Amino acid sequence: HQYDLTSRHAVVTGGAQGIGRAIAERLLRSGAAVWLWDHDPAAAAEACAALGAFGRVTPVIVDIADAATLRLAGGAVASVSGSAACRSSSACTSRWVSSVAHDASTNAPSSARA
């Protein structure tokens, strides 16, 4: 079964390896543009090189335990796509969900909370 995610954007935390990488590949094969968030620059670069065969994937080096870093990464996504249509938290936290909610028109964090 495959979903049509053409013109959609997805954020995958922990996307450089394991389950996160598998999720990123599935999203790419379904047509989504993927923002691959990971704390390991080398692993993210390698994953993006391999996953690029399936679609548009952008590495973002993020420490998901750092709220300020999350706001910057969320702002990067918002400035390009307005918002992420789907998010997959493969890294071991759910804190990022509320931290990446941004107002696309101002690129500022919104008051939305998960």
Wavefront OBJ file of the C-alpha trace (Angstrom):
o trace
v 0.000 0.000 0.000
v 1.334 3.434 -0.897
v 0.053 6.892 -0.018
v 0.267 9.833 -2.394
v 2.263 12.433 -0.488
v 3.203 14.497 -3.525
v 3.708 18.177 -2.602
v 3.803 17.286 1.105
v 6.680 17.902 3.502
v 7.678 15.588 6.328
v 10.058 15.922 9.271
v 11.700 12.733 10.512
v 13.753 12.979 13.685
v 16.421 10.353 14.131
v 16.181 9.849 10.379
v 19.791 8.948 9.652
v 19.525 5.329 10.695
v 17.268 2.510 11.814
v 13.523 3.045 11.989
v 13.819 6.757 11.223
v 15.698 6.063 8.005
v 13.133 3.451 6.974
v 10.316 5.919 7.633
v 12.129 8.597 5.621
v 12.532 6.194 2.695
v 8.840 5.252 2.771
v 7.808 8.918 2.830
v 10.147 9.715 -0.070
v 8.861 6.766 -2.112
v 5.350 8.128 -1.508
v 6.316 11.513 -2.977
v 6.983 13.625 0.126
v 9.923 15.969 0.499
v 11.695 14.908 3.687
v 13.560 16.975 6.254
v 15.864 14.463 7.892
v 16.701 15.674 11.408
v 19.579 13.986 13.193
v 22.323 14.899 15.657
v 25.075 13.090 13.724
v 26.311 15.123 10.710
v 28.185 12.227 9.075
v 25.267 9.805 9.427
v 22.812 12.422 8.140
v 24.997 13.145 5.095
v 25.363 9.444 4.294
v 21.632 8.811 4.720
v 20.697 11.768 2.528
v 23.123 10.627 -0.182
v 21.477 7.197 -0.228
v 17.893 8.416 0.188
v 18.264 11.097 -2.478
v 17.633 8.380 -5.074
v 13.999 8.313 -3.885
v 13.238 12.042 -3.742
v 14.082 15.379 -2.184
v 15.678 14.942 1.230
v 17.289 17.709 3.271
v 19.571 17.008 6.237
v 19.202 19.218 9.304
v 21.585 18.726 12.207
v 19.452 19.030 15.339
v 19.822 18.253 19.014
v 16.199 17.505 19.846
v 16.921 17.961 23.552
v 17.666 21.668 22.914
v 14.523 23.807 22.495
v 16.413 26.686 20.843
v 17.855 24.348 18.215
v 14.392 22.936 17.600
v 12.953 26.403 17.023
v 15.662 27.157 14.461
v 15.128 23.855 12.663
v 11.357 24.333 12.734
v 11.835 27.812 11.306
v 13.874 26.359 8.440
v 11.057 23.954 7.588
v 8.412 26.667 7.904
v 10.322 29.096 5.677
v 10.341 26.582 2.827
v 7.165 24.578 3.236
v 4.883 26.573 5.533
v 4.610 23.547 7.795
v 5.274 19.845 7.818
v 2.310 17.737 6.708
v 3.579 14.869 8.799
v 6.134 14.372 11.516
v 7.810 11.225 12.699
v 9.661 11.234 15.975
v 12.081 8.325 15.714
v 14.397 9.879 18.263
v 13.434 9.140 21.857
v 11.420 12.229 22.751
v 8.158 13.957 21.937
v 9.334 17.389 23.119
v 10.081 18.573 19.578
v 6.450 18.423 18.480
v 5.423 21.553 20.358
v 8.715 23.301 19.721
v 8.543 23.216 15.932
v 5.088 24.752 15.570
v 5.737 27.993 13.707
v 3.750 30.734 12.067
v 4.932 30.478 8.450
v 4.165 34.118 7.695
v 6.469 35.452 10.405
v 8.758 32.443 10.895
v 8.138 32.811 14.625
v 7.166 30.088 17.063
v 3.427 29.812 17.430
v 1.634 29.349 20.705
v 0.409 25.917 19.586
v 1.285 23.042 21.862
v 1.075 19.337 21.158
l 1 2 3 4 5 6 7 8 9 10 11 12 13 14 15 16 17 18 19 20 21 22 23 24 25 26 27 28 29 30 31 32 33 34 35 36 37 38 39 40 41 42 43 44 45 46 47 48 49 50 51 52 53 54 55 56 57 58 59 60 61 62 63 64 65 66 67 68 69 70 71 72 73 74 75 76 77 78 79 80 81 82 83 84 85 86 87 88 89 90 91 92 93 94 95 96 97 98 99 100 101 102 103 104 105 106 107 108 109 110 111 112 113 114
